[in-house]
């Protein structure tokens, strides 16, 4: 027996005859494996909760307390993004090709943009304390923290550090901290706060893109 | 020899519940998050508490107002993470064949998580109480905040675990943690604006509005609301445990639909489901009862009182022996022993102005700290002079225009603080007589221009700078502030005996507003 007989093209099942371009399919498979659609839904929930908080006045209108509820919800959105970094295939996925880092980069960037957009959509017509600039800065910076955390804890527990940072910033808000690395307490146009948030996001995104989240053999969630 | 020889019938032992629990404790994820919780505890709880006077009830408020926020969010999130384990890993069918029932596995996982969270919480409380114990000069650690905290940690753990069990997924843990954080904040928001009958959630939430500086010092802290809180959270815990027991039934219902009757009694675990239903009913009843009780709460001078839970004995004042010191002119200053650290600062502030007015009609011979709770304009009892011999009564929250006088640490008492204390005494002394306590409690009338000038002069003579932001003279149509200041400097330039003699002769007229600025020497 020789291999001559298998050199011709295998027969394609009738239902599979028309296929998506491989790039789109790969992206879609990656998106599904990371539960990105559910993540977008979680971000939409965050936007809806933010709108409800502003509409029904769950938050204070001025003073240090006014930033607390938006900050909690922004951290929730960032945590949801961080959690989507987890892949169910673990170490084996790393050997499948060279596109994985690009997919990680694209999805993380895209979800961050979607989060800012959905939260901004949620506050349309309502008065958000400190405006959309602080909202965007918080989401960007805390997402960076979440991506960095995923390198240590893995994607599924990557929400812990964003939550801890947010809890610390609640304290910093009340105590009037002014350090740039506590960017949620700083005014919208503060250059140091923007620099700190963007640096954290950039570092988190680059390292996450290159290395990916921590994976273990038991990763199958 | 084969393995058959070792397989003695009946010798296979199922690991005991304690061994399973030990395994869960050993493999729990909570210890990995403890450093983060410890850092938050240091900043949010310890540093905040360190800025408060070493009064037990006040420091203990950091447990419910700060510490629980962090523990709640992480506790609920981590419990949700543990609770979703089987569903997340899709091992439900695999572990279904193990000898232990599902509820036993869940109980061990929940117990392991709750063990670490409670251990961390109690360790934090111990650190806070040891720190307070080393600094406090009176009283002992209040236990109700600890009971409320334990009930709170347990209920959020069970809540998170239940959410994780019912909705296993990667987003459950962070969303539950964020939801609990929001609930905590909503409770704090409600607690700040709590009014009788209108904000029951604000009373049942563990967060409280900042207590007065002398809370639990002159009167016992009422346990009525903490009892209702523990009952409320205990009820929710029971109900959630019932839901956990019914989780397999709920899943069947979700997959097969109704009717519920056959699903509840089918199979050999019907007794467990019956217990779960009883737990659910008992929990709902307990929580509803607590909610109803909290709705009847009313604010009294000693705190929130729930008539059905109230013990009249707790309304009695707490006996104490005041801590006193006498100045060189015999003026006696007393503080509650819980505030012994402030005694020398208060005496240093009041002695010089007391010496300036010593011997004048109505001049106080003593200053005493009284309870701050009251119905004054700021919610506190304003300082006033009353009695015969006259006594200057002040409190730790409000002395004249100074609010929060005993907040912070004694070493922070600066020139402004001393001047504000002196102004509080002189405001009471120079205001229109008589000085009955009941009238004084409604707040003193603002001083006239001449009274203000005399007050400023006496403070200058005592070596203080009159607080410019608190000057009450210079009203529209009256003398300007510059004229008042000039008159004050003129009067202060007199010799002490001349000032004293003029005051002795004109005090009544000055108090009743019959002296004008131009008539001051």
Boltz contact constraints between the chains, C-beta under 6 A:
constraints:
  - contact:
      token1: [A, 42]
      token2: [B, 171]
      max_distance: 6.0
  - contact:
      token1: [A, 58]
      token2: [B, 186]
      max_distance: 6.0
  - contact:
      token1: [A, 68]
      token2: [B, 185]
      max_distance: 6.0
  - contact:
      token1: [A, 72]
      token2: [B, 181]
      max_distance: 6.0
  - contact:
      token1: [A, 72]
      token2: [B, 182]
      max_distance: 6.0
  - contact:
      token1: [A, 76]
      token2: [B, 178]
      max_distance: 6.0
  - contact:
      token1: [A, 79]
      token2: [B, 174]
      max_distance: 6.0
  - contact:
      token1: [A, 83]
      token2: [B, 170]
      max_distance: 6.0
  - contact:
      token1: [A, 83]
      token2: [B, 174]
      max_distance: 6.0
  - contact:
      token1: [A, 156]
      token2: [B, 170]
      max_distance: 6.0
  - contact:
      token1: [A, 159]
      token2: [B, 174]
      max_distance: 6.0
  - contact:
      token1: [A, 160]
      token2: [B, 33]
      max_distance: 6.0
  - contact:
      token1: [A, 163]
      token2: [B, 177]
      max_distance: 6.0
  - contact:
      token1: [A, 164]
      token2: [B, 36]
      max_distance: 6.0
  - contact:
      token1: [A, 167]
      token2: [B, 40]
      max_distance: 6.0
  - contact:
      token1: [A, 167]
      token2: [B, 70]
      max_distance: 6.0
  - contact:
      token1: [A, 171]
      token2: [B, 43]
      max_distance: 6.0
  - contact:
      token1: [A, 171]
      token2: [B, 44]
      max_distance: 6.0
  - contact:
      token1: [A, 220]
      token2: [B, 89]
      max_distance: 6.0
  - contact:
      token1: [A, 221]
      token2: [B, 88]
      max_distance: 6.0
  - contact:
      token1: [A, 221]
      token2: [B, 89]
      max_distance: 6.0
